[in-house]
Every structure is written in structure tokens, then in C-alpha cells.
Amino acid sequence: MSAPAGPGAGGPGPARVVLVHGAWHRGVSWAPVAEALATRGVAAVAPDLPSDEPGVGHAELVGAVLSGAGDGPGAPGPRGDGPPVVLVGHSLGGLVATAAADRIADRVRALVLVAALVPEPGRPYRDRMRAERDLMVAGYDAEVRRGPGVSTYWPDARAVADGLYRGVADELDAAGRDGRAVVADAAAKLRPQDWSLLAEPCPVSSWPAVPTVSVVCAEDRVVSPVAGRREADRVGARLVELAGGHFPMLTRPEETAELLAGLAAPA
């Protein structure tokens, strides 16, 4: 169960928002939200995880997040004496953000899981996917290709638009934006994804003792919103529902930033 929000977790000042991207992506996928946070006076960082490197697991991925949180070389220690943070994990990034939150729990003002995979302490997520077939929405990865080892990649922008980004262009068009152009630009920034992480047991022994918020996207066509609501209940998270699909950082950046800015504010 997540702990209730304590006053000024990690210190009295505003928290830094650390934005953790999902599979196949880079930190730049969070750019619209980071820009919206900047207009609200909230500092944000979106590190590139080394998720395309063969064999990469929790240690390397969490290390990249902690560097973004202010725990790089010469930075403050991992607990208590560093800057307060809001850790945000999108999709596969939920596994990484949760493990990072456990490492720096005293500094975490909130852990925010956005359309995220939610780990179970001590258990490989691959085992959960095999046992709980409703965690993901079928078909989103139908056109993904296998790369070396346990990596996969998207062959072209059309495959991305029809699979991982299903419905995103329509959602953007309805908001008065050029959905096809935005999706094509996002697809051009994707890279291969190594999946070694899924075979590793979640490195936390119990759910991190931090306030947890689970953002479920009602029309998500990648991570099941039905399973997402169940997962929020399982870990004791506060449930926030957004309209739309799997990529609110693209389709609802202002709404997403408003939520995160509120969590980053001093108590």
C-alpha cells in the first residue's frame, strides 16, 4: 500500500519532476509536458534510459533515473539529503520509476504511474504478463519486428501509427492539430527496445512507502484501462482518469502538466 502524503516530503521547496519514458521511446517523448511544466515554474527532466542496450536491466535503467533526480556523480546521497522529486513513469517506465522510488523514498513527493505497467514486488513482469492476459490490449504490437537478442523495433511510421499509436492521430485531429504529422514525428524518434528487464524480478521487497498516483487513460489501446484500475487498487494508489489514449503527453500535455505541477508544489 502506498503511504499517505506527508508534509513536504523530501524537503520544503518545490519538487523536481523526473519524467521516465516508455518502451521504444526517448526522453524527448515528454517534451510537451516538460514545456507545459516550465510555464508553471516547475523544473522537469526527462532522461534517456539506456533501454536499447543489450541485456540492460533494473540497475542501469534505475541509475539513469537517479541521475536525473540529482543522484549523479558528486550529487547528494540517495536518501533524505537530495532535492525532492516527483517520479513519473509512462508505460514500461512504470517498472523503472517504481524501483527508483524505492531507492530514494524519503525524497519522493509522489510516484505517478501514467498508463503504466505496475510491478509486483519480487516478481518478474514477464511472469505476470503470461498469467494475466488482460494487462495489455491485444494487437498494439502486431507489426513490431524482432531484433538481435531479446530486442524489438518498429519497421516504419505506418506500423507505429496502426499499432502502438492507434487512435492518437484521430485524438490530435479532434483537438485541431495535425495528427498524422505529430505521429510521424514521434515514430521517427523511436528506437529498438531490449526486453531483458521483463525477465528480472522486481527489485523492491514491498511497495515503496511513497504517495502513489495512478493515471488511467480511459481509451488506452496499449495498457488495459480495466487492468489499470485494478492495479491502482492493488497498490493503494489514488486513481486519476484521463480521457483519450495511451499517450497523454502528446494529446493532453496541459492536463498532464497541471496534475504534476500540483503534486510538485510544496505542501
C-alpha positions in Angstrom: 0.0 0.0 0.0 1.2 3.5 -0.7 1.9 5.8 2.2 -0.3 8.9 2.7 1.3 12.1 1.5 3.5 13.6 4.2 4.1 17.3 4.6 7.0 18.5 2.4 8.3 15.0 1.5 12.0 15.4 0.5 12.2 19.0 1.8 10.2 22.2 1.9 10.9 23.5 -1.7 9.2 22.7 -5.0 10.0 19.2 -6.3 11.8 18.4 -9.5 9.6 16.3 -11.8 11.5 13.3 -13.3 9.8 12.0 -16.4 10.5 8.4 -17.3 9.7 7.3 -20.8 8.3 4.0 -22.0 9.4 1.3 -24.4 11.0 2.2 -27.7 11.0 5.9 -26.7 13.4 8.6 -25.6 13.1 11.4 -23.0 12.0 13.8 -25.7 8.6 12.0 -25.8 7.9 14.0 -22.7 8.8 17.4 -24.3 5.2 18.8 -24.5 4.7 18.1 -20.8 8.1 19.5 -19.8 7.4 22.7 -21.7 4.0 23.0 -20.0 5.6 22.4 -16.6 8.2 25.2 -17.4 5.4 27.7 -17.9 4.1 26.8 -14.5 7.6 27.3 -12.9 8.2 23.6 -12.3 11.6 22.1 -13.2 11.5 18.9 -15.1 14.0 16.5 -16.5 13.4 13.6 -18.9 16.4 11.3 -19.1 17.1 9.0 -22.0 17.2 5.5 -20.5 19.8 3.1 -22.0 16.9 0.8 -22.9 18.2 -0.1 -26.4 21.4 -1.6 -25.0 21.6 -5.5 -25.0 21.0 -7.0 -21.6 20.1 -3.8 -19.8 18.1 -4.3 -16.6 16.9 -2.5 -13.5 20.3 -1.5 -12.3 21.2 0.5 -15.4 17.7 1.9 -16.0 17.2 3.0 -12.4 20.7 4.5 -12.4 19.7 6.8 -15.3 16.6 7.9 -13.4 18.5 8.6 -10.2 21.0 10.7 -12.2 18.0 12.8 -13.4 16.7 13.0 -9.9 20.0 14.6 -8.8 22.0 11.5 -7.8 24.7 11.6 -10.4 28.4 11.7 -9.6 29.0 14.3 -6.9 25.3 14.7 -6.2 23.7 14.3 -2.8 23.2 10.9 -1.3 20.3 8.7 -2.2 18.1 9.3 0.8 16.9 12.4 2.6 19.5 14.9 1.7 18.8 15.5 -2.0 16.2 17.5 -3.8 12.5 16.5 -3.5 11.2 14.8 -6.6 8.0 13.7 -8.3 8.8 10.5 -10.2 6.6 9.9 -13.3 6.7 6.6 -15.2 4.9 6.1 -18.5 4.0 2.6 -19.8 7.1 0.4 -19.3 8.7 3.3 -17.4 6.3 2.4 -14.5 8.5 -0.6 -13.7 11.6 1.6 -13.6 10.1 4.6 -11.8 8.7 2.3 -9.0 12.1 0.8 -8.4 13.7 4.2 -8.4 11.1 5.5 -5.9 12.1 2.7 -3.6 15.7 3.8 -3.7 15.0 7.4 -2.8 11.7 7.1 -0.9 12.5 9.8 1.6 12.7 12.4 -1.2 9.7 11.3 -3.3 6.8 13.7 -3.0 4.8 11.4 -5.3 5.2 8.4 -7.6 2.9 8.9 -10.7 2.2 5.9 -12.9 0.8 7.1 -16.3 -0.8 4.4 -18.4 1.8 2.3 -16.8 2.9 -1.3 -16.2 2.7 -1.7 -12.4 5.2 -4.1 -10.9 4.6 -6.7 -8.2 7.5 -6.8 -5.7 9.9 -9.7 -6.2 8.2 -11.0 -9.4 9.3 -10.7 -13.0 6.8 -8.7 -15.0 7.1 -11.3 -17.8 5.5 -13.9 -15.4 2.6 -11.5 -14.8 2.0 -11.0 -18.5 1.8 -14.7 -19.1 -0.6 -15.3 -16.1 -2.7 -12.2 -16.5 -3.6 -11.9 -20.2 -5.7 -8.8 -19.7 -2.9 -6.5 -18.6 -2.3 -5.3 -22.2 -4.7 -4.6 -25.1 -4.2 -7.2 -27.9 -2.9 -6.0 -31.2 -0.9 -3.0 -30.4 2.4 -4.8 -31.2 1.2 -6.9 -34.1 3.7 -5.3 -36.6 6.7 -5.0 -34.3 9.8 -6.8 -35.5 12.4 -8.9 -33.7 15.9 -7.5 -33.5 19.1 -9.0 -32.0 18.7 -10.9 -28.8 15.5 -10.0 -27.0 15.1 -6.6 -28.7 12.3 -5.4 -30.9 11.8 -2.5 -33.2 9.2 -0.8 -35.3 9.8 -1.1 -39.1 8.2 2.2 -40.2 5.9 5.0 -39.3 2.8 3.3 -40.7 3.3 0.3 -38.5 3.6 2.7 -35.5 0.5 4.6 -36.4 -1.5 1.4 -36.9 -0.2 -0.3 -33.7 1.5 1.5 -30.8 -0.1 4.8 -31.7 -3.6 3.5 -32.6 -6.1 6.3 -32.3 -3.6 9.0 -31.4 -3.8 10.8 -34.8 -7.6 11.0 -34.5 -7.4 12.3 -31.0 -5.0 15.0 -32.1 -7.1 15.9 -35.1 -10.1 16.4 -32.9 -8.0 18.9 -30.9 -7.3 20.9 -34.0 -3.8 19.5 -34.6 -2.2 17.6 -37.5 -2.4 14.2 -36.0 -0.6 12.4 -38.9 2.3 14.8 -38.8 2.7 14.5 -35.0 2.5 10.7 -35.0 5.1 10.6 -37.9 7.4 12.8 -35.9 7.1 10.7 -32.8 7.6 7.5 -34.8 10.8 8.9 -36.3 12.3 9.2 -32.8 11.6 5.6 -31.7 14.5 3.2 -31.3 14.9 -0.5 -30.6 13.9 -1.8 -27.2 15.7 -4.5 -25.2 13.3 -6.6 -23.1 15.7 -8.1 -20.5 14.0 -6.0 -17.8 10.9 -8.1 -18.0 12.7 -11.3 -17.1 14.2 -9.7 -13.9 12.3 -9.9 -10.6 11.1 -6.5 -9.5 13.9 -5.4 -7.1 11.7 -3.9 -4.4 10.6 -6.1 -1.4 7.4 -4.2 -0.8 5.6 -1.4 -2.4 7.6 1.9 -1.9 6.3 3.9 1.1 5.5 7.0 -1.0 2.3 8.6 -2.1 1.3 6.9 -5.4 -1.0 8.2 -8.1 -2.2 6.0 -10.9 -3.3 7.8 -14.1 -5.5 5.5 -16.2 -6.4 6.6 -19.8 -9.9 5.6 -20.5 -9.4 4.8 -24.2 -6.0 3.3 -23.8 -5.3 0.8 -26.6 -2.0 -0.4 -25.2 -2.2 -0.9 -21.4 -5.7 -2.1 -20.5 -7.6 0.6 -18.6 -9.7 -2.1 -16.8 -6.5 -3.7 -15.6 -5.1 -0.3 -14.8 -7.9 0.4 -12.4 -7.4 -2.9 -10.7 -3.7 -2.3 -10.4 -4.3 1.1 -8.8 -6.4 -0.6 -6.1 -3.8 -3.3 -5.6 -1.1 -0.9 -4.7 -3.3 1.6 -2.9 -2.8 4.4 -5.4 -5.0 7.4 -5.9 -6.8 6.9 -9.2 -6.9 9.7 -11.7 -8.7 9.1 -15.0 -8.0 10.9 -18.2 -10.0 10.8 -21.4 -8.1 9.5 -24.5 -5.5 7.0 -25.3 -2.0 5.8 -24.2 0.0 9.0 -24.9 -1.4 11.9 -22.8 2.0 13.6 -23.0 1.1 14.2 -26.7 -2.6 14.5 -26.7 -3.2 16.2 -23.2 0.0 17.8 -22.2 -1.6 20.7 -20.3 -3.9 18.5 -18.3 -1.0 16.1 -17.5 1.3 19.0 -16.5 -1.4 20.6 -14.3 -1.6 17.3 -12.4 2.1 17.0 -12.0 2.6 20.7 -11.0 0.1 20.2 -8.2 2.0 17.2 -6.9 5.3 19.0 -7.1 4.1 22.1 -5.2 5.3 22.4 -1.6 2.9 21.1 1.0 
